[in-house]
C-alpha cells in the first residue's frame, strides 16, 4: 500500500507543478534591440497556441542631450512570445500599416473579439525632442496578430490622447479608458457597439493625474489600475461607471531584487485559473543603475508579480517568487 501511495503522489506531481507554474525570472523580459521594453499588453494567439506580448520599445540605447526625448519617439512595438507566461522569447516588431516611417508607436491595447484581433494603438506622427506633439489612438484589426489592417483614427476627447484600454460592458457594448493629456492627464472614457466607432462618454478618473489604465474582472469585482508615477493606483467598481479608490497603492515600494528596485509602471493584468498576474515595467535607475551600461537610466525592463486580495484591498509583493502558468485563452476576465 505505501508503494502505491507513493506512485500516486509521483504521478500527481507534474499536474501540481503545472498548476503552480514555473518561477518567473527577474527581469521577466529585456528587449535585445534597444533595451527599452515598456507598456506591455498580453494576448493569446489562437493559431500558434502561444502567448504574445506587444510592448513599447523605447530607443533607450540612444545618447542625447539631457532634455531631448527623441529616444522615446520613433519607437516600434516589440513582440515577445511565451508558452506559459513565465518564459519569453523576442520575436520581432509589429508591422503597422498606414503610418509614416518616423511614426511613434506607444502603448497598444489588443483584444480578441468577434473572431478577430483588435489593436488600439497610440500613435505620434513623427519624432519629437520634447513632449509638445499631437497624439492619437488608431484602430486596426488582424486575423492572426501578424497582418494588420488600418481601420480608422478614433475621434476622442482631444488631440492628445494615449494609452487605451478596452473592456466589455455586456449586451454587445464596449468601453474604452484612455489618458487625455489635454485635460490634466485625467482618465477619460468612450463607448462603442462595434469596436470601430467610439463616442466619448466623460471622465472616469479625475482625483489624480495618471496614465496607462487597465480594467479587469477578478474575484467578482471590476478593477481599474492606473500608473500614478508614484506606484500604481487601484480602483474598484460594481458598475464600471463609478470608481472607488483603494487607499494604498501597489508597486510603490521598491523591491529588493536587482532590476526590480524602482517604482512599477504601466501594467497589464491577466486572470488565469482564479489567479491574477500583473505585468509591469521598471526603470533601470537609482539602485538598478548600471555604470557599465551606457544610458542605463533610460533602460526599462518588464516584470511580473501575482496579485492577492486581502479583504477588499489588492496587494502585490514583488519580492516573493512568482509562479505562473497562464491557461490558454485566459484574459482580463475571471471566468
For each residue, the residues with C-beta under 8 A, 3 or more apart:
1: 4 5
2: 5 6
3: 6 7
4: 1 7 8
5: 1 2 8 9
6: 2 3 9 10
7: 3 4 10 11
8: 4 5 11 12
9: 5 6 12 13
10: 6 7 13
11: 7 8 14
12: 8 9 15 16
13: 9 10 16 17
14: 11 17 18
15: 12 18 19
16: 12 13 19 20
17: 13 14 20 21
18: 14 15 21 325
19: 15 16 273 325
20: 16 17 323 325
21: 17 18 84 85 86 323 324 325
22: 84 86 87 323 324 325
23: 86 321 322 323
24: 28 85 86 304 321 322 323 324
25: 28 86 87
26: 257 258 259 260 303
27: 30 259 260 282 301 302 303
28: 24 25 86 88 279 301 302 303 304
29: 37 53 80 88 90 301 302
30: 27 35 37 301 302
31: 34 35 36 37 55 57 78 90
32: 35 90
33: 57 78 90
34: 31 57 58 59 60 61 62
35: 30 31 32 60 61 293 299 300 301
36: 31 56 57 58 59 60 61 71 75 298 299 300
37: 29 30 31 40 55 56 57 58 78 281 300 301 302
38: 55 56 58 265 266 281 300 302
39: 55 56 106 107 108 163 212 266 281
40: 37 53 54 55 266 267 268 279 280 281 302
41: 53 54 55 107 108 109 110 268
42: 51 52 53 85 268 270 279 326
43: 51 52 53 54 110 111 112 117 145
44: 50 51 52 112 326 328 329 330 331
45: 48 49 50 51 52 81 144 145
46: 49 112 329
47: 144
48: 45 52 81
49: 45 46 328
50: 44 45 81 82 83
51: 42 43 44 45 81 82 83 84 85 326
52: 42 43 44 45 48 79 80 81 91 145
53: 29 40 41 42 43 79 80 81 82 88 279 302
54: 40 41 43 77 78 79 94 108 110 119
55: 31 37 38 39 40 41 77 78 79 80 281 302
56: 36 37 38 39 75 77 78 105 106 107 108
57: 31 33 34 36 37 75 76 77 78 93
58: 34 36 37 38 71 72 75 298 300
59: 34 36 62 70 71 72 74 75
60: 34 35 36 71 295 298 299 300
61: 34 35 36 294 295 298 299
62: 34 59 70 71 295 298
63: 294 295
64: 68 70 71
65: 68
66:
67: 129 130
68: 64 65 71 129
69: 72 73 128 129 130 131
70: 59 62 64 73 74 127 128 129
71: 36 58 59 60 62 64 68 298
72: 58 59 69 75 104
73: 69 70 104 124 126 127 128 133
74: 59 70 102 103 104 127
75: 36 56 57 58 59 72 104 105 106
76: 57 93 94 96 105
77: 54 55 56 57 93 94 96 105 108 121
78: 31 33 37 54 55 56 57 90 92 93 94
79: 52 53 54 55 90 91 92 93 94
80: 29 52 53 55 88 89 90 91
81: 45 48 50 51 52 53 88 89 91
82: 50 51 53 85 86 87 88 89
83: 50 51 87
84: 21 22 51 87 324 325 326
85: 21 24 42 51 82 270 272 277 304 324 325 326
86: 21 22 23 24 25 28 82 304 323 324 325
87: 22 25 82 83 84
88: 28 29 53 80 81 82 302
89: 80 81 82
90: 29 31 32 33 78 79 80
91: 52 79 80 81
92: 78 79
93: 57 76 77 78 79
94: 54 76 77 78 79 105 108 148
95: 146 147 148
96: 76 77 99 103 105 121 140 148
97: 140 148 149 150
98: 138 150
99: 96 103 105 123
100: 103 125 126
101:
102: 74 126 127
103: 74 96 99 100 123 124 125 126
104: 72 73 74 75 123 124 125 126 127 128
105: 56 75 76 77 94 96 99 108 121 122 123
106: 39 56 75 121 122 123 124 135 162 163
107: 39 41 56 122 162 163 164 212 266
108: 39 41 54 56 77 94 105 119 120 121 122
109: 41 119 120 164 165 166
110: 41 43 54 117 118 119 120 145
111: 43 117 118 166 331
112: 43 44 46 116 117 118 331
113: 116 118 168 195
114: 195
115:
116: 112 113 141 142 143
117: 43 110 111 112 141 142 143 144 145
118: 110 111 112 113 139 140 141 166 195
119: 54 108 109 110 139 140 141 142 148
120: 108 109 110 137 138 139 154 164 166 176
121: 77 96 105 106 108 137 138 139 140
122: 105 106 107 108 135 136 137 161 162 163 164
123: 99 103 104 105 106 135 136 137 138
124: 73 103 104 106 128 133 134 135 136
125: 100 103 104 133 134 136
126: 73 100 102 103 104 133
127: 70 73 74 102 104
128: 69 70 73 104 124 131 132 133
129: 67 68 69 70
130: 67 69 133
131: 69 128
132: 128
133: 73 124 125 126 128 130
134: 124 125 159 160
135: 106 122 123 124 159 160 161 162 181
136: 122 123 124 125 153 154 159 161
137: 120 121 122 123 153 154 156 161 162 164 178
138: 98 120 121 123 150 151 152 153 154
139: 118 119 120 121 150 151 152 153 154 195 196
140: 96 97 118 119 121 148 149 150 151
141: 116 117 118 119 148 149 151
142: 116 117 119 145 146 147 148 149
143: 116 117 147
144: 45 47 117 147
145: 43 45 52 110 117 142
146: 95 142
147: 95 142 143 144
148: 94 95 96 97 119 140 141 142
149: 97 140 141 142
150: 97 98 138 139 140
151: 138 139 140 141 196
152: 138 139 196
153: 136 137 138 139
154: 120 136 137 138 139 161 190 198
155: 198
156: 137 161 178 180 188 190 198 200
157: 161 180 182 183 188 190 200
158: 161 180 181 182 183
159: 134 135 136 182
160: 134 135 180 181 182
161: 122 135 136 137 154 156 157 158 164 178 179 180 181 182 188
162: 106 107 122 135 137 178 179 181 211
163: 39 106 107 122 178 179 211 212 213 266
164: 107 109 120 122 137 161 176 177 178
165: 109 176 177 178 213 214 215
166: 109 111 118 120 174 175 176 195
167: 174 175 177 215 216 240 332
168: 113 173 174 175 333
169: 173 174 175 191 240
170: 173
171:
172: 193
173: 168 169 170 191 192 193
174: 166 167 168 169 191 192 193 195
175: 166 167 168 169 189 190 191 192 201 215 240
176: 120 164 165 166 189 190 191 192 198
177: 164 165 167 187 188 189 204 213 215 224
178: 137 156 161 162 163 164 165 187 188 189 190 213
179: 161 162 163 185 186 187 188 210 211 212 213
180: 156 157 158 160 161 183 185 186 187 188
181: 135 158 160 161 162 185
182: 157 158 159 160 161
183: 157 158 180 186 188 203
184: 206 209
185: 179 180 181 209 210 211
186: 179 180 183 203 204 205 206 209 210
187: 177 178 179 180 203 204 205 206 210 213 226
188: 156 157 161 177 178 179 180 183 200 202 203 204
189: 175 176 177 178 200 201 202 203 204
190: 154 156 157 175 176 178 198 199 200 201
191: 169 173 174 175 176 198 199 201
192: 173 174 175 176 195 196 197 198 199
193: 172 173 174 197
194: 197
195: 113 114 118 139 166 174 192
196: 139 151 152 192
197: 192 193 194
198: 154 155 156 176 190 191 192
199: 190 191 192
200: 156 157 188 189 190
201: 175 189 190 191
202: 188 189
203: 183 186 187 188 189 206
204: 177 186 187 188 189 213 224 243
205: 186 187 208 210 213 224 226 235 243
206: 184 186 187 203
207: 245
208: 205 226 228 233
209: 184 185 186 228 229
210: 179 185 186 187 205 213 226 227 228 229 233
211: 162 163 179 185 226 227 266
212: 39 107 163 179 226 227 265 266 267
213: 163 165 177 178 179 187 204 205 210 224 225 226
214: 165 224 225 226 267 268 269 332
215: 165 167 175 177 222 223 224 240 332
216: 167 222 223 269 271 276 332 333 334
217: 221 222 223 271 332 333 334
218: 221 223 269 271 276 307 309 334
219: 274 309 334
220: 334
221: 217 218 236 237 238 312
222: 215 216 217 236 237 238 239 240
223: 215 216 217 218 234 235 236 269 314
224: 177 204 205 213 214 215 234 235 236 237 243
225: 213 214 232 233 234 235 250 267 269 278
226: 187 205 208 210 211 212 213 214 232 233 235
227: 210 211 212 232 233 265 266 267
228: 208 209 210 231 232 233 249
229: 209 210 263 265
230: 249 252 263
231: 228 249 250 251 252 253 263 264
232: 225 226 227 228 249 250 251 252 264 265 267 278 280
233: 208 210 225 226 227 228 245 246 249
234: 223 224 225 245 246 248 249 250 313 314
235: 205 223 224 225 226 243 244 245 246
236: 221 222 223 224 243 244 246 312
237: 221 222 224 240 241 242 243 244
238: 221 222
239: 222 242
240: 167 169 175 215 222 237
241: 237
242: 237 239
243: 204 205 224 235 236 237
244: 235 236 237
245: 207 233 234 235
246: 233 234 235 236 249 312 313 314
247: 313
248: 234 252 313 315
249: 228 230 231 232 233 234 246 252
250: 225 231 232 234 264 278 307 314 315 316
251: 231 232 263 264 278 280 305 316 318
252: 230 231 232 248 249 263 264
253: 231
254: 260 261 262 263 286 287
255: 260 261 318 319
256: 260 261 319
257: 26 260 261 318 319
258: 26 261 288
259: 26 27 282 284 288 301 303
260: 26 27 254 255 256 257 282 288 303 318
261: 254 255 256 257 258 282 286 287 288
262: 254 282 283 284 285 286 287 288
263: 229 230 231 251 252 254 282 283
264: 231 232 250 251 252 267 278 280 281 282 303 316 318
265: 38 212 227 229 232 280 281 282 283 300
266: 38 39 40 107 163 211 212 227 280 281
267: 40 212 214 225 227 232 264 278 279 280
268: 40 41 42 214 278 279 280
269: 214 216 218 223 225 276 277 278 279 307 332
270: 42 85 276 277 279 326 330 331 332
271: 216 217 218 274 275 276 277 330 331 332 333 334
272: 85 275 277 325 326 327 330
273: 19 327 330
274: 219 271 334
275: 271 272 306 307
276: 216 218 269 270 271 306 307 334
277: 85 269 270 271 272 304 305 306 307 322 324 326
278: 225 232 250 251 264 267 268 269 304 305 306 307 316
279: 28 40 42 53 267 268 269 270 302 303 304
280: 40 232 251 264 265 266 267 268 302 303 304 305
281: 37 38 39 40 55 264 265 266 300 301 302 303
282: 27 259 260 261 262 263 264 265 288 300 301 303
283: 262 263 265 286 288 297 299 300
284: 259 262 288 289 290 293 296 297 299 300 301
285: 262 288 289 296 297
286: 254 261 262 283 289
287: 254 261 262
288: 258 259 260 261 262 282 283 284 285 296
289: 284 285 286 296 297
290: 284 293 296
291: 296
292:
293: 35 284 290 296 299
294: 61 63
295: 60 61 62 63 298 299
296: 284 285 288 289 290 291 293 299
297: 283 284 285 289
298: 36 58 60 61 62 71 295
299: 35 36 60 61 283 284 293 295 296
300: 35 36 37 38 58 60 265 281 282 283 284
301: 27 28 29 30 35 37 259 281 282 284
302: 27 28 29 30 37 38 40 53 55 88 279 280 281
303: 26 27 28 259 260 264 279 280 281 282 318
304: 24 28 85 86 277 278 279 280 322 324
305: 251 277 278 280 316 317 318 322
306: 275 276 277 278 316 322 323 324
307: 218 250 269 275 276 277 278 314 315 316
308: 314 315 316 317
309: 218 219 312 313 314 315
310: 313 315
311:
312: 221 236 246 309
313: 234 246 247 248 309 310
314: 223 234 246 250 307 308 309
315: 248 250 307 308 309 310
316: 250 251 264 278 305 306 307 308
317: 305 308 320
318: 251 255 257 260 264 303 305
319: 255 256 257
320: 317
321: 23 24
322: 23 24 277 304 305 306
323: 20 21 22 23 24 86 306
324: 21 22 24 84 85 86 277 304 306
325: 18 19 20 21 22 84 85 86 272
326: 42 44 51 84 85 270 272 277 330
327: 272 273 330
328: 44 49
329: 44 46
330: 44 270 271 272 273 326 327
331: 44 111 112 270 271
332: 167 214 215 216 217 269 270 271
333: 168 216 217 271
334: 216 217 218 219 220 271 274 276
335:
